[in-house]
Amino acid sequence: MYGLPITTERKKQLPKKAVFAKFHLKPSQRDGFDADVSRMDIVAVLSPATLLAITAGESIKDIYVLAVQMKRKDYDGKNIVLLSRLIPQNILFALQFETDTQFAVYHSDRLICSAWMPTGEAKMALSGLSMDAVWENIVKSIGGIEMEQGNTLTQQIQTNEQRAKTLAQIAALARKMASEKQPRCKREYFEIIKKLKSNL
């Protein structure tokens, strides 16, 4: 499943009722979760015991792969974040809706998601010599994150987010500049855009 070694495979349902009961969710949280999630199953456990030649990490000992049947594709990310916070494990989510799958992880207080893909094509390649490295490479793979020299994974995620915000700001200012009639205002927009581009 998902291109993972057969030694990692498990089959254990995680009943929603058990999650609700164990963590005493508020009615609003239950309703929101129930609106998005149909069923949850642990389908694999990645650990030194199930992966040959991979050692325990300093902070990560194992990673659970949780297949989550979704009721809708435009789900509320808060429900996956809630699940990540409730279960004190590193979890690789395989979110499934009809014939499509999306991988997701919660890292550095952010939900990082891949694009949706046909379930048959949803594969997760594992790389790294320790569980810490395996987790970091999973996060990079799902988020399409390319590391810049000297950055940790968390720093790179923050850098990428800031860059995306700046690019969105530039695009918005460029639209305003294009519709502006006053040459002076046009020039002001141009200077702001120039400054933002130099900060990228």
trRosetta pair geometry for C-beta under 8 A, 3 or more apart (Angstrom, degrees):
i j d omega theta_ij theta_ji phi_ij phi_ji
1 4 6.0 -15 77 37 67 103
1 9 6.3 111 19 -109 111 106
1 43 5.6 -84 105 156 159 127
1 44 6.6 -159 74 -45 115 119
1 65 7.9 157 106 120 117 147
2 43 7.8 106 1 106 119 132
2 44 7.4 -108 45 -4 121 146
2 65 7.0 -152 39 -167 152 148
2 94 6.2 -116 -75 -93 139 144
2 122 5.7 -47 -116 120 81 89
2 123 5.8 145 -178 -127 52 38
2 124 4.9 10 158 13 113 98
3 123 3.5 52 -14 -149 138 98
3 124 6.0 175 60 43 104 48
3 125 6.5 -37 118 -73 138 56
4 8 5.0 -76 152 62 119 136
4 9 7.2 145 96 -66 112 74
4 44 5.2 19 105 -128 161 164
4 46 7.4 -105 -150 -78 128 102
4 65 6.9 -116 -42 -34 165 165
4 124 6.4 6 -62 66 93 99
4 126 7.1 69 -122 -27 77 121
5 8 5.2 96 71 -4 82 101
5 50 7.2 162 84 153 117 87
5 51 6.6 138 34 -108 142 71
5 126 7.9 -59 -11 25 98 140
6 9 5.7 -33 -163 -3 49 120
7 50 4.8 168 129 -167 94 73
7 51 7.1 162 88 -76 122 39
7 52 7.7 82 44 -28 163 87
8 44 4.3 35 134 -163 103 105
8 45 6.0 -158 -166 62 77 46
8 46 5.5 4 -137 -84 133 61
8 50 4.4 104 -97 149 64 132
8 51 6.6 23 -73 -62 110 83
8 65 7.5 66 145 7 120 129
9 43 6.8 -39 -146 165 70 67
9 44 5.5 -44 -102 -98 38 83
10 42 5.3 -21 97 121 125 96
10 43 6.3 157 66 178 71 16
10 44 5.8 157 19 -99 85 22
10 45 5.5 51 -21 -11 135 95
11 41 6.8 -16 -154 -178 58 120
11 42 7.7 159 -143 83 11 69
11 43 6.7 24 -95 -121 56 57
12 41 6.7 150 77 -162 39 71
12 42 4.5 -5 61 51 97 107
13 39 7.1 -53 -143 -174 104 100
13 40 7.1 111 -165 86 62 58
13 41 5.2 -41 -102 -102 55 81
13 42 8.0 -144 -72 18 9 73
14 18 7.0 -122 -178 66 59 122
14 19 6.6 55 155 -52 99 112
14 40 4.2 -47 64 103 105 111
14 41 6.6 -176 9 -95 81 23
14 42 6.2 89 -39 -28 108 87
14 66 7.1 -21 11 -139 145 111
15 18 4.3 90 72 2 97 105
15 19 7.1 -164 98 -6 53 83
15 40 7.9 -157 -68 54 9 94
16 19 5.6 -56 -153 36 38 112
16 20 6.2 39 151 -21 70 105
16 33 7.2 162 -152 130 115 117
16 34 7.0 103 172 -96 151 79
16 37 6.6 153 -97 106 124 117
16 39 7.7 -100 -32 -111 104 39
16 40 7.0 119 -66 11 74 109
17 20 5.6 -52 -148 36 33 113
17 21 6.1 29 155 -17 66 109
18 21 5.8 -55 -143 39 29 109
18 22 6.0 26 160 -19 65 111
19 22 6.1 -57 -140 38 25 107
19 23 6.2 -13 173 14 62 115
19 25 7.7 29 128 -23 81 128
19 40 7.7 49 -34 39 142 147
19 83 7.6 -21 -158 -119 147 85
19 86 6.8 74 -164 129 99 153
20 23 7.0 -85 -145 51 16 85
20 25 5.2 -78 -137 29 68 116
20 30 5.5 50 -123 -110 121 110
20 33 7.9 -178 -81 74 95 145
21 24 7.7 14 -176 -67 26 51
23 86 4.9 -30 -98 -143 157 122
25 29 4.2 -123 -175 90 106 123
25 30 4.9 134 106 -58 123 82
25 33 7.1 -33 -178 4 164 143
26 29 4.6 93 55 6 79 103
26 30 7.1 -143 94 -6 40 86
27 30 5.5 -54 -147 36 33 114
27 31 6.2 33 156 -21 67 106
28 31 5.8 -52 -146 36 30 111
28 32 6.3 30 155 -17 63 107
29 32 5.8 -56 -146 38 30 110
29 33 6.1 28 156 -17 65 111
29 82 6.6 164 -159 -145 112 155
30 33 5.8 -61 -147 40 27 109
30 34 5.9 25 157 -19 66 113
31 34 5.7 -57 -142 40 26 111
31 35 6.3 33 155 -28 62 105
32 35 5.8 -52 -151 26 29 114
32 36 7.0 7 157 -3 61 109
32 76 6.2 -57 -177 59 107 148
32 78 7.0 -25 151 88 142 116
32 79 5.9 -158 131 -78 96 107
33 36 6.3 -75 -159 43 30 99
33 37 5.6 -25 172 24 73 118
33 79 4.9 149 -108 -139 65 112
33 82 6.7 -99 -84 80 113 146
33 83 7.9 126 -131 -57 118 96
34 37 6.9 -69 -110 55 23 79
35 71 6.7 -127 158 63 41 142
35 72 7.8 -20 148 12 79 121
35 76 7.8 45 83 9 115 116
36 70 6.1 -36 172 -147 75 85
36 71 5.8 -163 -160 36 21 99
36 72 6.5 -82 -125 41 63 91
36 75 4.2 87 -145 -143 119 107
36 76 5.9 -117 -62 32 142 81
36 79 4.8 166 53 43 148 167
37 40 6.6 0 -178 -49 125 100
37 68 5.9 -59 -131 -173 102 108
37 69 7.2 99 -166 76 61 60
37 70 6.5 -49 -103 -111 48 54
37 71 6.9 -61 -5 -8 6 96
37 75 7.9 70 -56 -140 66 139
37 79 6.4 -162 -28 155 110 137
38 69 4.1 -62 67 105 110 105
38 70 6.7 122 4 -167 97 3
38 71 5.2 131 -52 -62 97 83
39 68 7.5 173 87 -154 48 45
39 69 4.3 26 47 32 87 122
40 66 6.0 -8 -166 -176 100 106
40 67 7.2 156 -154 83 48 53
40 68 5.2 -7 -105 -107 81 75
40 69 7.5 -134 -65 20 40 75
40 83 7.9 -176 -108 -140 152 142
41 66 7.2 156 78 -157 38 58
41 67 4.8 -12 62 59 93 101
42 45 7.1 24 169 -59 116 88
42 64 5.7 -56 -134 -168 107 111
42 65 7.1 107 -162 73 61 56
42 66 5.9 -37 -98 -100 58 69
42 67 8.0 164 -105 18 9 77
43 65 5.3 -66 66 103 84 104
43 66 7.3 138 11 -122 84 18
43 67 4.7 50 -21 -15 131 114
43 94 7.2 -39 36 33 138 135
44 50 7.9 166 -176 140 83 156
44 64 7.6 152 87 -163 57 45
44 65 3.8 19 55 36 96 129
45 50 5.8 129 92 -5 82 156
45 62 5.9 -2 -179 -179 94 126
45 63 7.5 154 -162 78 49 47
45 64 5.8 -20 -108 -107 72 64
45 65 7.3 -134 -67 15 29 82
46 50 6.4 -122 -129 76 30 120
46 51 5.9 27 -160 -34 76 128
46 62 6.3 157 83 -163 55 68
46 63 4.2 -8 58 58 111 97
46 64 7.8 -148 22 -68 77 19
46 65 6.9 81 -19 -32 98 100
46 92 7.7 45 5 5 130 130
46 126 7.0 -179 -135 -113 137 142
46 131 7.3 146 125 -129 98 96
46 134 6.5 -153 151 140 137 148
47 50 5.2 74 50 19 77 96
47 51 6.7 166 73 12 29 94
47 56 7.8 5 -166 -94 79 80
47 61 6.6 13 -132 146 102 69
47 62 3.7 -20 -86 -107 105 102
47 63 7.4 -179 -62 23 65 60
47 131 7.0 0 -129 -95 48 132
48 51 6.5 -70 -117 58 25 84
48 54 5.6 -143 -105 94 64 75
48 55 5.7 22 -102 -139 127 26
48 56 5.2 -64 -23 -51 133 70
48 61 7.9 -66 2 -169 101 66
48 131 6.9 -82 -44 -47 84 112
51 54 4.2 -2 109 30 118 129
51 126 7.0 -107 -129 135 140 157
51 134 7.6 79 98 -93 174 158
53 129 7.4 -68 146 -139 86 72
54 126 8.0 -48 -73 151 152 127
54 128 7.0 59 -130 97 110 79
54 129 6.5 -173 -123 -173 62 31
54 130 6.6 142 -171 -117 75 18
54 131 6.5 98 155 -62 110 64
54 134 6.3 33 -155 -47 140 134
55 129 6.6 14 19 146 95 76
55 130 4.9 -36 70 -109 87 78
55 131 7.2 -108 97 -11 46 80
56 60 7.8 -164 -172 97 65 52
56 61 5.1 -5 -145 -125 107 69
56 130 7.0 -6 101 -158 22 90
56 131 5.7 -17 -148 6 37 124
57 60 4.1 24 54 55 133 78
57 61 6.9 -129 43 -68 76 35
57 130 4.5 113 -91 149 75 107
57 131 3.8 -113 -15 67 102 83
57 132 3.1 142 -147 -31 135 83
57 133 7.1 179 -99 1 117 63
57 134 7.7 -132 -49 28 125 91
57 135 7.2 -65 -16 10 164 118
58 130 7.7 32 -11 157 69 148
58 132 5.9 12 29 -53 78 143
59 132 6.0 83 42 -99 83 108
60 63 6.8 18 178 -59 123 89
60 90 5.5 4 -133 -12 115 151
60 131 4.3 -140 105 123 97 108
60 132 5.1 149 32 -81 107 56
60 134 7.7 -136 104 59 138 93
60 135 5.0 168 -66 -18 178 145
61 131 6.2 93 -141 66 10 167
62 89 7.3 -36 90 -154 89 107
62 90 7.4 179 100 47 45 100
62 131 6.7 -72 -78 -139 27 148
63 89 7.6 136 -136 162 35 96
63 90 4.7 -54 -111 98 77 108
63 91 7.2 157 -168 -99 72 20
63 92 5.8 48 162 -15 115 103
63 131 6.8 178 -23 -163 98 103
63 134 6.9 -133 -5 111 141 118
63 135 6.0 173 -78 -88 132 93
63 138 7.3 137 -162 0 164 163
64 87 7.7 -73 51 144 147 136
64 89 5.0 38 5 133 119 142
64 90 7.2 150 20 83 71 54
64 91 5.1 -26 71 -109 94 74
64 92 7.2 -168 92 28 44 71
65 91 7.6 140 -102 -162 21 64
65 92 4.8 -23 -108 70 71 104
65 94 6.4 30 179 -14 94 111
65 124 8.0 -173 -116 44 129 154
66 83 7.8 -158 112 151 162 135
66 91 5.2 -5 3 -165 121 116
66 92 7.2 160 21 77 70 49
66 93 5.4 -29 71 -109 96 62
66 94 7.0 -177 87 24 44 73
67 94 4.7 -26 -106 71 67 109
67 96 6.2 12 -173 -9 91 123
68 80 7.6 -176 51 -106 171 96
68 83 7.9 137 -92 69 145 179
68 93 5.8 -15 5 -161 122 101
68 94 7.0 159 19 76 70 52
68 95 5.1 -23 69 -109 105 63
68 96 6.8 167 80 20 48 76
69 96 5.4 -35 -107 72 54 103
69 97 7.8 121 -167 -87 54 46
70 73 7.0 105 112 -86 136 36
70 75 5.4 -93 -152 -53 127 137
70 95 5.4 37 -36 -177 126 94
70 96 6.3 175 11 75 86 42
70 97 4.4 -44 70 -75 111 93
71 75 7.7 111 53 -93 71 103
71 97 7.9 -28 69 -119 8 98
72 75 5.6 148 79 -69 83 70
72 97 6.9 4 153 -128 12 136
73 97 4.8 -178 -81 99 75 168
73 100 7.3 29 -110 70 116 134
73 116 7.0 -5 -151 -85 115 153
75 79 6.5 -84 166 44 110 126
75 80 7.4 86 118 -29 129 106
75 95 7.3 -128 26 -167 147 140
76 79 5.3 90 82 -9 89 100
77 80 5.7 -55 -160 38 54 108
77 81 6.1 55 144 -20 78 105
77 111 4.8 -178 -175 64 119 160
77 113 7.8 -109 -112 -37 116 132
78 81 5.4 -56 -147 41 35 115
78 82 6.1 45 151 -28 67 103
79 82 5.5 -44 -146 29 32 117
79 83 6.7 35 152 -19 61 102
80 83 5.6 -49 -151 34 35 114
80 84 6.5 40 148 -22 64 104
80 93 6.1 -19 -152 -73 119 174
80 95 7.2 -49 -93 -77 135 129
80 104 5.8 -10 174 118 154 150
80 106 7.1 -180 134 -59 90 110
80 111 5.8 95 91 -130 117 136
81 84 5.5 -54 -151 34 33 115
81 85 6.4 28 153 -17 66 106
81 106 5.9 129 -119 -111 62 131
81 111 5.4 -91 -69 -58 95 118
82 85 5.9 -60 -150 38 29 107
82 86 6.2 26 155 -20 66 110
83 86 5.8 -56 -143 36 29 110
83 87 6.3 -1 168 7 66 110
83 91 7.5 -80 126 73 101 164
83 93 7.8 93 91 -90 136 129
84 87 6.9 -70 -139 50 21 87
84 91 6.1 -142 -112 43 77 121
84 106 3.6 47 -152 15 167 155
84 111 7.7 -173 -5 -96 150 89
85 106 7.7 -103 -46 145 67 165
87 91 6.4 60 90 -45 127 136
90 105 7.9 6 -174 -151 83 108
90 135 5.6 -46 178 -118 155 132
91 105 7.2 172 89 -129 59 68
91 106 7.2 29 57 22 95 99
92 103 6.6 -23 -178 -159 92 102
92 105 6.0 -28 -111 -85 58 97
92 124 6.8 77 174 -144 149 169
92 138 5.9 -83 -97 180 122 146
93 103 6.8 139 81 -162 63 48
93 104 4.2 -21 65 63 118 91
93 105 6.9 -178 17 -75 86 42
94 101 5.6 -14 -177 -164 89 119
94 102 7.9 151 -161 74 44 38
94 103 6.1 -23 -102 -100 61 67
94 122 6.7 109 -147 149 111 143
95 101 6.7 143 75 -159 49 59
95 102 4.7 -21 63 63 106 89
95 103 7.6 177 17 -91 81 14
95 104 5.8 33 -15 2 118 119
95 113 7.9 -24 22 -134 135 112
96 100 7.2 163 -151 89 56 46
96 101 5.0 -22 -98 -100 74 81
96 119 6.3 38 -129 -99 107 121
97 100 5.6 -13 66 65 80 93
97 101 8.0 164 23 -85 60 36
97 102 7.9 11 9 3 101 103
97 116 7.7 -45 45 -133 110 128
99 118 6.1 -18 142 -140 96 76
99 119 5.8 -119 180 3 52 107
100 116 4.6 23 168 179 132 110
100 117 6.5 149 -154 73 84 23
100 118 6.2 -65 -105 -100 64 33
100 119 6.3 -164 -130 -43 11 78
101 116 7.1 149 74 -153 26 66
101 117 6.1 -33 64 65 76 75
101 118 7.6 18 19 132 85 19
101 119 4.5 97 -21 -105 112 69
101 122 3.9 -27 77 -63 136 158
102 113 5.7 11 163 -171 118 106
102 114 5.7 -175 -162 69 69 81
102 115 7.0 -116 -121 127 94 21
102 116 4.8 -50 -69 -93 102 63
102 117 7.4 129 -87 14 54 70
103 113 7.1 158 88 -154 51 55
103 114 4.3 42 50 9 90 125
103 122 7.0 155 -45 -161 96 107
103 124 6.4 125 -103 -83 149 115
103 142 4.9 -119 107 -115 114 111
104 111 6.1 -2 -172 -176 115 93
104 112 6.7 158 -154 83 62 48
104 113 4.5 -16 -101 -102 93 78
104 114 7.2 -127 -66 11 53 73
104 142 6.9 139 -110 -173 23 143
105 111 7.8 168 86 -152 35 51
105 112 5.3 -13 61 59 82 99
105 138 6.4 115 -58 124 151 106
105 139 5.4 -105 79 -100 151 75
105 142 5.7 140 7 47 107 161
106 109 8.0 4 177 -126 89 15
106 110 7.2 174 -154 84 57 34
106 111 5.5 -28 -101 -97 76 64
106 112 7.6 164 -98 16 24 76
107 110 6.4 -29 73 60 58 81
107 112 5.9 -23 36 5 102 125
107 139 4.9 7 -8 -121 169 134
107 153 7.5 -48 155 132 135 124
107 154 7.8 -135 150 -91 94 77
107 157 7.3 -172 106 -68 104 162
108 153 7.4 -156 -40 116 130 90
108 154 4.4 157 -101 -124 131 88
108 157 5.3 148 62 66 156 153
108 158 7.5 -118 163 -47 145 87
110 157 6.4 -176 39 167 149 138
110 161 7.9 -134 -104 -70 156 139
112 139 6.2 70 68 -156 154 79
112 142 5.5 107 124 107 104 114
112 143 4.3 -44 -171 -74 128 108
112 157 7.5 -87 -80 -128 130 126
113 142 6.8 -82 -161 167 14 107
113 143 8.0 73 44 -91 27 65
114 117 7.3 -35 127 -9 119 110
114 141 7.9 -17 -86 128 120 74
114 142 4.7 -96 -53 -151 93 70
114 143 7.8 -98 -78 -60 62 29
114 144 7.9 117 -121 -32 72 91
117 121 5.0 -102 155 85 116 109
117 122 5.4 150 81 -77 111 78
118 121 4.7 70 68 14 89 106
118 122 7.4 -144 95 -29 43 83
119 122 5.4 -40 -149 6 39 120
124 138 6.7 23 -171 -128 118 96
124 141 7.1 123 -146 107 76 148
125 141 7.0 -176 54 -119 86 156
126 134 5.6 1 -163 -143 97 105
126 137 7.4 107 -158 90 44 128
126 138 7.5 -9 -112 -70 68 96
127 133 7.5 -81 118 139 64 102
127 134 7.1 166 74 -113 32 62
127 137 4.9 -128 66 171 88 168
128 131 7.7 112 113 -107 129 9
128 132 7.5 -147 174 80 140 52
128 133 2.8 174 -154 112 120 102
128 134 4.1 -146 58 -60 132 54
128 135 7.9 -63 45 17 171 48
128 136 7.0 124 -92 50 146 92
128 137 5.2 -160 -40 -2 115 132
129 133 5.9 39 38 43 58 150
130 133 4.9 95 54 9 75 100
130 134 7.1 -134 99 -7 39 88
131 134 5.3 -48 -143 35 37 116
131 135 6.3 40 157 -20 67 102
132 135 6.0 -58 -154 35 27 109
132 136 6.4 25 152 -17 64 109
133 136 5.6 -53 -144 38 33 112
133 137 6.2 30 157 -17 66 108
134 137 6.0 -61 -150 39 27 108
134 138 6.5 31 151 -23 63 105
135 138 5.6 -53 -150 32 32 113
135 139 6.5 32 153 -18 65 104
136 139 5.8 -53 -152 35 32 112
136 140 6.4 30 151 -17 65 107
136 153 5.3 -143 -144 -57 100 150
137 140 5.5 -50 -142 39 35 113
137 141 6.1 39 156 -23 65 106
138 141 5.7 -56 -147 36 28 112
138 142 6.3 23 157 -15 65 108
139 142 6.1 -59 -146 38 27 106
139 143 6.1 2 164 3 65 116
139 145 7.0 -10 127 23 80 138
139 153 6.2 68 92 -175 138 140
140 143 6.3 -70 -138 52 23 95
140 144 7.9 5 169 -171 55 1
140 145 4.4 -103 -135 62 66 100
140 146 7.8 97 -164 -77 106 27
140 147 7.1 -39 -120 -41 133 96
140 153 6.9 -103 -63 -127 94 111
141 144 7.7 17 -179 -70 25 40
143 157 7.1 -31 168 -109 167 96
143 160 7.9 121 157 85 122 165
145 153 7.2 77 122 -149 153 82
145 156 5.8 102 -179 125 119 125
145 157 6.6 -39 -115 -81 143 72
145 160 6.6 -102 -123 -37 91 157
146 156 7.9 -147 87 -171 38 134
147 151 6.0 -163 -163 70 81 105
147 153 7.3 -59 -99 -93 109 61
147 156 5.4 -77 -119 -89 63 157
148 151 5.0 60 66 2 81 128
148 156 6.3 160 22 -112 83 100
148 159 6.9 -74 24 100 132 164
151 155 4.2 -144 -157 92 88 116
151 156 4.4 110 134 -62 137 85
151 159 6.5 -65 -123 -4 149 143
152 155 4.7 95 49 8 75 103
152 156 7.0 -139 92 -7 38 87
153 156 5.7 -56 -148 35 30 112
153 157 6.5 34 153 -22 65 103
154 157 5.8 -51 -150 32 32 112
154 158 6.6 29 152 -15 64 106
155 158 5.7 -57 -151 39 33 111
155 159 6.2 36 151 -22 67 107
156 159 5.5 -51 -145 36 33 114
156 160 6.2 35 155 -20 65 105
157 160 5.8 -55 -149 36 28 111
157 161 6.4 30 152 -20 63 106
158 161 5.7 -54 -149 35 31 112
158 162 6.4 30 154 -18 65 106
159 162 5.9 -57 -150 37 29 110
159 163 6.3 30 152 -21 65 108
160 163 5.6 -54 -147 36 31 113
160 164 6.4 33 154 -21 65 105
161 164 5.7 -54 -150 34 31 111
161 165 6.5 31 152 -19 64 104
162 165 5.7 -54 -151 35 33 112
162 166 6.4 33 152 -19 66 106
163 166 5.7 -55 -148 36 31 112
163 167 6.3 32 154 -19 65 106
163 200 6.2 81 -134 -143 90 86
164 167 5.8 -53 -146 36 30 112
164 168 6.4 32 153 -20 63 105
165 168 5.7 -56 -151 35 31 112
165 169 6.4 33 150 -21 65 106
166 169 5.5 -54 -150 35 33 114
166 170 6.4 36 151 -21 66 103
166 196 5.6 174 -168 -177 98 104
166 199 6.6 -140 -138 90 149 111
166 200 5.9 -179 113 -87 145 87
167 170 5.6 -49 -147 34 33 114
167 171 6.4 35 153 -20 64 104
167 200 7.6 72 -66 -107 82 128
168 171 5.7 -52 -149 35 32 112
168 172 6.4 33 152 -19 64 105
169 172 5.8 -54 -149 35 31 111
169 173 6.4 27 154 -15 65 108
169 196 6.2 -144 98 -143 116 154
170 173 5.9 -59 -147 40 29 108
170 174 6.2 33 153 -24 65 107
170 193 5.5 94 -141 -140 83 87
170 196 5.2 -167 -78 105 96 138
170 197 6.6 88 -114 -66 140 81
171 174 5.6 -52 -146 33 30 114
171 175 6.7 33 153 -21 62 101
172 175 5.9 -53 -156 30 32 112
172 176 6.7 30 149 -16 64 105
173 176 5.5 -53 -149 37 37 112
173 177 6.1 40 151 -23 68 105
173 189 5.3 171 177 -161 96 95
173 192 5.9 -130 -152 95 154 119
173 193 5.2 -171 105 -73 132 96
173 196 7.6 141 25 13 151 150
174 177 5.6 -50 -144 35 31 114
174 178 6.4 36 154 -24 63 104
174 189 7.7 146 -90 159 30 119
174 193 6.3 87 -69 -109 79 144
175 178 5.8 -53 -151 32 30 113
175 179 6.7 10 157 -3 63 109
176 179 6.3 -71 -151 45 29 97
176 180 6.1 43 151 -42 67 107
176 189 5.8 -163 95 -117 102 141
177 180 5.5 -47 -144 16 31 120
177 186 5.6 93 -157 -141 82 68
177 189 3.7 -170 -84 114 102 147
177 190 6.3 111 -135 -58 143 68
177 193 7.1 -46 -32 -27 150 138
180 185 4.8 -136 -172 104 136 115
180 186 4.9 178 94 -75 125 76
180 189 6.4 171 0 -8 154 144
181 185 7.9 41 61 50 49 126
182 185 4.1 70 79 12 111 109
182 186 6.6 -173 92 -14 56 84
183 186 5.4 -53 -147 34 33 117
183 187 6.3 36 155 -22 66 104
184 187 5.7 -54 -154 33 30 112
184 188 6.7 33 148 -21 63 103
185 188 5.5 -50 -150 31 37 115
185 189 6.5 38 152 -18 66 101
186 189 5.9 -55 -154 35 31 110
186 190 6.3 34 148 -23 65 108
187 190 5.4 -52 -148 34 33 117
187 191 6.4 33 154 -20 66 103
188 191 5.9 -54 -150 34 30 109
188 192 6.5 29 152 -18 64 105
189 192 5.8 -57 -151 36 32 110
189 193 6.2 31 153 -19 67 107
190 193 5.8 -57 -149 37 28 110
190 194 6.3 32 152 -23 64 108
191 194 5.5 -51 -147 34 31 116
191 195 6.5 32 154 -20 64 104
192 195 5.8 -56 -153 35 31 111
192 196 6.4 29 151 -18 66 106
193 196 5.7 -56 -148 37 32 111
193 197 6.2 33 154 -21 66 106
194 197 5.8 -55 -148 35 28 111
194 198 6.6 27 153 -20 62 106
195 198 5.8 -56 -152 33 31 111
195 199 6.8 30 150 -20 63 105
196 199 5.7 -58 -156 32 35 112
196 200 7.2 50 147 -38 63 92
197 200 5.7 -36 -160 5 40 117
